[in-house]
Amino acid sequence: MHHVQQLINGQFTKSSTNEWLDITDPATQEVIAKVPQTTDDEINQAVAAAKVAFQTWRKTPITTRARIFLRYQALIREHMDELAEILTAEQGKTIADARGDVFRGLEVVEHAAGIANLQIGDYVENVASDVDTYSVWQPLGVCAGITPFNFPAMIPLWMFPMAIATGNTFILKPSEQDPMVTMRLVELAVEAGVPEGVLNVVHGGKATVDAICDHPDIEAVSFVGSTKVGKHVYERASQSGKRAQCMMGAKNHAVILPDANKEQTLNQLAGAAFGAAGQRCMALSVVVLVGAAGEWVDEIKAKAEGLIVSAGKNDKDLGPLISPAAKERVEHLIATGVEEGASLMLDGRGLTVEGFEKGNFVGPTIFDNVTSDMQIYQQEIFGPVLCIMRADSLDDAIELLNANPNGNGTAIFTQSGAAAHKFQQDIMVGQIGINLPIPVPLPMFSFSGSRGSKLGALGPYGKQAVQFYTQTKTVTARWFDDEASRGVNTTISM
């Protein structure tokens, strides 16, 4: 049985813990590995190593740091197929989706390689007589990241490359449900040249999360996951004096106007609602049909019925949910939708996949006539369940969306520039797609979820990540004339 290792001060080692957690294949329930509940002593060792390494790493030339990530992105590309296979085996998503998971993280690594252009301060001369003022963006120290199960490649790559590139050292805690692809990415980072102690990895559940939030030598914590845990992390880390950013749950809507391109819209809705078995914080879980678009319901259902559910390695449309508990929760919420009066148009419960009878499968599920007081609307289902609602006008749709407490992402489908412009101005959601269902920005921008989906002023990756992982130091200087230096040096200084 494979035992997932830790990384402490440059050494991959097996934990001394007595508590090991099973990692299971979601399609078969087979135990494929065990991951440790890292001990308190090991967590302290990891933080101590990071603290020592920071003293050297923070002064390492920025171009040296950048070159490590140039090598790292090349290694990720070289091992793309291997990484996707590991991810699928432990997480369950299709091979194609797993490759996308890795690739979107790779884009952030590529962005980190340009850190020299991102971490530039400001300079103003002669703010007073012979006085100049300039600012520099300096690293914080030891930072930490806590990542979720649904994107075990992308989200770790959102975090530690930007933190390390800006001169910090890092403690990473992957999801205990699928840490193996994360560890393979960490191995490649070490191979690319990340020095001892600069990147460390610990494992486990709540005990490890709390230890990270409480540790006095950790300066900042980044988190992506559920709202319940995100609130806990933000409050606990903030009480310990840490900088914190927490990206949490969502309830993302798509507004469909009657003038939208029907075939393109239907295809994108099906992919965004049911892809990754709905286990995305940016999944479109609610569609609001405006006016005559309400007649498209049967065609939405037909698109969903055409999707194939199978084990991720078979690379069909949907894989299994991450665990039996996740499947049970999703099926329970489907039952509450029926009990509360929504119209169940397509029921994905009780699905069995031949050859994978023990898998955590739930098929595409559609409810019509959903109202905002139902649990299936109020809760993030995190499964392949689509809620259909109606609105008489664009104004009514905007009012409905703005009344929802979450603010991760939303989308509008229309051929009217005026309607799209009104939507993007009036909607109170952090990320907006226009004829694009999952509007996650590329790394030159930043993930900008808002309201109940986010705690902390700054988001992960991009410009905001550079701000999150650095502090501004402002210097005001006056220099008096000295005797000019003597001697001639004809060699370029290295």
N, C-alpha and C positions, 0 to 999 in steps of 0.2 A: 504494500500500500504506500502510495506516494504521500509524503508529509511536506506540506508547503513550508518553505524556509522564510526566515526573516533576513533583513539586511541591516546590520549594525556596524557602523564604522568601517564600511567597505567589505565586510565579511558576511557571506551567506551562511547562516547557521540554523540548525534545528533548535527550536525552543526547548527549554527545560521544564515547561509547564506539564501539569498532569491533566489538563483539560483540553481536549481536542474536539473540534466540530467537524461534522461530515459535510463534504461537498458532493452533491449528487447530480447526476445527469437528469435534467428535467423531463426528458423524453422516456426514461426507463426507470428512474428511481435508484439506479445502481450507484453505489458509493464509489466515486472515482479518485478521491483524495481526502486528506484531513488537513485542517488548518488550525493553528494553535490559538488559544486565548493567551496572548502574550502576558508574561508576568510583570508586576510592577517594577521589579529590578531591571528587567530587560528594557522596559520603556524608559526608565531613568538612564540606562546606559546609552540608548539611542539619542536621547536629548543631550546628554553630556557630550557625546561624540559630535553632534551637530554644533553645539556651542563652541567647542574647540576649533572645529573646522571653519567656522564662520570668521574667525580672526584672520585666517589666511585667505579664504575664498573672497571675502568682501574687497580685498585689495588686489585680487587677480585681474589683470587687464581685461577690459570689457571685450576686446577682440578675441582673447583666448577663450572666454566663456562662449562667445558666439560660434567659434569654430567647433566646439564640442557639439553644438546642436546642428551644425551643418553635417557632421559625421553621423549624428544620431538619426536625422531624418533619412539619410541614405540607408542605414541599417534597418529602419522600420520598413522602408520600401522593399528591401531585399527579403525580409521575413514576413511579408504581408500575408501570404497564404498560410504559413504556419500559425501566425497570430490569430487569423480568422478561425482556423480549425480548433484551436484551444478555446477560443471564446464561445464558439457554438457548443462544444462538448459540455461546458460547465454552465452556460447561461441559457442556451436553448434557441437563440434566434437563428435565422437562416444564415447560410454561408454568405450570401450576397449582402445581407444586412450587417453581418459581422465585419465584412470588409469595409463597409461604409462607416461603421463604428470606429475602426482603426484609422481610416482615412481622414475623418473629421478631426480626430486628435492629431494626426500628422500635420494638418494645416496649422495648428497652433505651434507645433515644434518648429515648423518653417518660419513662422512669425517670430518665435523666440530667437532664431538665428540672426534676426535683424535688430537685436536689442540695442546696438550702438546708435541706431537712429531713433529709438523710442525713449531712451533714458537721458535725453539732452535737457540740460537746465536752461537758465536765462541769464542774460548779462546786460547791464546798463552802465555805461561809463559816465563819469562826471555828474553823479547825482548831487554832488556838492563840489566845491573847489578841490580838484585832485582826488576826489573820492569816487570809487567805483563800487557797485553792488552787483552780486551775482548769486544765483541759487543753484544748488545741485540736488539731485534725487539719489539719496543713499539708501541702501538696504536696511531692513528692520532688524534682522537677526535670524533666530530659529523660527520658522513658520511650519504650519501643519495643514494637512488636507484629509478630509473624511469623505469617501466616495461611495456611491450607491451601486446596486447590483445591475441596473438596467443598461448602463454604458460603462463596462469595466475597462475599456481601453480609452475611449474618448475623454471621459471626465478626469481620470488621473492625469492625462496629457493636457487638459485645461489648466491643471494646477502646478505640478512641480516644474515643468520647463520654464514657465514665466517667473516663478519664484526664484529658481536657481539662476536663471539668466540675469536677473536684476541684482544678484549678489548675495542672496539669502541662502541659508541651508534649510533642509526640509525633512519633516517626519510625515510619511504617508501611511494612512490606514485604509486599505482597500476594503470593499465589502467582503464580509466573511462567507458570503454565499458563492462568490465566483472570483477568487483572488488570483487564479493561476495565470490568466493572460496579463494581468497587471504585473505580476512578478517577472514574466518573460520580458515585458517592456522595460522593467527596471534592470534586468540583466543586460539588455542592449544598451541602456543608458550608461551603465558602468563600463561596458565594452567601448562605448564612444568616448570615454575619458572623464566622466564625472568622478571627482576625487573622493577618497575615503572620507566618510563623515558628512559629506555635502548632501547626499540623499540617503535616508534611512527608512526602513519599512517595518511596521509593527502590525499585529493582527488582533482580531477579536471583536467582541460586541460592545455592549454598553460600558463595561468596565474600562475598556481601552479608550472609548470616546470621552468618558469623564476624566480619565487621567490626562488626556491631551488638553481638555478644557481647563483643568486645574493647574497644570504644571507651570511654575513661576518663570521658567526659562523659555517658554514658548510665547512669541510676541503676537502672532496672528493665526487665525484658524479660518480655513475655507471649507464650506460644506455644501454638498448637493444631496438631496434626499427628500423624505416625507416632511410634511408640515409639522407634525408632532415632534419629531426628532430635531428638526431645524430650529424650532422655537427653544427647545431644551439646550441645544448647542449654543445658540446666540446668547441666551440669558446667562448660562453658566460661564461661557468664555468671557462675556462682557463684565460679569461680576469679578472675574479674575484680572481685569484690566487689559484684556486682549482686544486687538482689532479683529472684527469678525464679519464675514459675509456668508449668508445662508440662502441658497436657492432652493425653494421648497415646492409644494404641491401646486396644482393648477386645475383649471376647468376651461379649456380653450374652445372658443366658438368659431364657427365659420358662418358668415352671413351670405346668403345666396340671393342675388337679385334676378328677376326674370330675364334680363337681357344677357346674362352670362352665357358663355359658350358651353352648351349643355354637356357634350361628350367629354371635353377636357375637364370640366368641373366635376362631373361624376367620377371620372377616373382618379382625380386627385383626392377627392373626398374619401374614396374607398381605401386608397393607399395610406392617407394620413390618419384615418380613424382606426384601421385594423392592422396596419404594419407593425412589426415588432410585438404582435399580440396585444397592442394597446399599451405596452409598458414603456411609454415615453412621457416625460413631463410636458412635452410639446405636442402630444397627440391631439387631434381634433375630435373631441368627444361629444360635442354638441353642434348640430347644424340648425341654423335658423333660416327657414324658407320664407321669403318675403313675397307676398301677393301671389301671383300666378305660379311662382316657383314651387308652391305647395303641391302642385300636380306632379312633381318629379319623384314622389315617394316610392312608387313601384319600381322605378328605374334605379334608384339608390339601392333598393333591396336586391335587384337583379345583379348589380355589380358585386355586392357582398356575397351572394350565393355562388358566384363564379370563382371565389377564392378557395385555394386548396390549403388545408391544414395538415402538417406532417412534422416529423422530427426535423430539427434544424439542418442536420447534415444532408437531408434530402433536397434542400434548397427550393422549397415550394414558396407559398405566399406567407404563411404564418407558422411559427413554431409554438411550443408549449409555454405556459407561464412558468415562472422561476421555481415554484414550490407547491406542494399540496395545500399549504395554508393560503397561498395567493389564489389558487383555484377555488378553494372553499369560500374565500371572501368575495370573489367576483360572482360566484353562483348565488351566494346569499343576497348580494345587492340586486342581482337580476330578479330574484324572488320578491324582494321588497318593491321593485318597480311594478310587478304584476299586482301585488297586494294593494298598492297605492293608486291603481287605476290607469297606469300607462298602457298603451296598446302594444303588446309584444308581437312585432311583425316577423322577427326572425330570432329563433332561440338556439344559442350555441352550447347549451348545457348538455351533459350526457354524451359528449362526443368521444368516440373511440377510434383510434388510428390503428389500422392493422399492423401488427408487428411491434407496436408500442402501446400495448393496452394499459400499462401503468403510468403513462405520461400525463402531465398536468395540462391537458388540452381543454380549451374552451373555444368554440367556433365564433365567427362573426355574429353579433347579436344587435338587433335594432329595435328601439322603442319609438313609437310615434305618440303624439299627444302628451308630451312630457310637460309638466308644469314646474315652476321654480321652487315649490314647496316639497317636492319629492326627494327622497334620499339619493336616487340615481342622478339627480341634478346637483344636489348640494355637496356630494362627496366625490372625490377623485377615485374613480373605479379602478383604474390602472389595469384594464383588461380590454378585450376587443368588443366594447359596447358603445354603440352610437345612440345618442338621444336626439330626436327630431322635435323641434319647436316651430311655431309659426309666428309671423308678425305681419301686420297690415302694411307697414311702411318702413323705410330705412330709419326714420326717426324712432319708431317703436323698437326696432332691433337694437339701435344704439342704446336706448334707455334700458333694455333688458340686459345687455352686456355690461353696462356701467354699474348696474345694481349688483352684479356678481362680485364677491370680495376678492377674487383672484385676479392676477394681472400678468400672467406669463406671456401668452401670445394669442392672437386672433387673426382672422383673415376675412377678406371680402372678395367675392367673385362677381365681376361686372365688366361690361364694356364701356361704362360711362366714366370718363375722367372726373366729371363733376361729383358724382356719387362717391368715387374712391377718395377724392380730396376731402370731401366732407367727413367721410368715415375716419380717415387718418388724423384729422384735426380734432374731432369730437370724442373719439373713443379714448377711454382712460386705461389703456393697456400698454405694457412696455414694448411689445414687439408686434408689428403689424405686417401682414402679408397682403399684397394685392394680386389676385389671381395666382397665389402661391401659398400652399397650405401650411407649411411649417417654417415660419420666418426666422430661423436661427441665423444670426449674422455671421459672416466670415470673420476671421481673427483680427483684421485691421480695424474692426469695430469692437463692440463688447456685447456680451449677453446682457440684455437690459430688461429682464422681468421686473415687475413692479407690484405694488400694493401687497396683498396677502401672500403672494408668491415669492417674496423677497424680504430679507432683513439685512440691513447694512446698506450704506450709500453706494458702494462700488461693486460692480459685477466681475465675474471671472473672465479671463483672457482679454486680449486687446488692450486698448488705451487705459481702461479702468483698472485692469490687473496691474499694470505698471504703477499706477497711483496707489493701489492697495498694498503692494509689496515694497513700497519705498516711502521714505519720509523726506520732506523738503528741508534742506539746511540753507539758510540765507547768510551770505558773508558780505560785510561792508568793509572796504579796505582803503587805506591811504598809504602810499609809499613815497618816501622822500628820496630825492636824487642822491645817488652814491657815485663814487668814482667808477668809471666804466671798467668793465672786465678787461684784463690784459691778455695778450696772446691770441694766436690764430689757430682755429681748428678747422681743418679742411675735410673732415670726415663726418658723414651723416650720423647723428647720434642715434643709437639703438635703444 
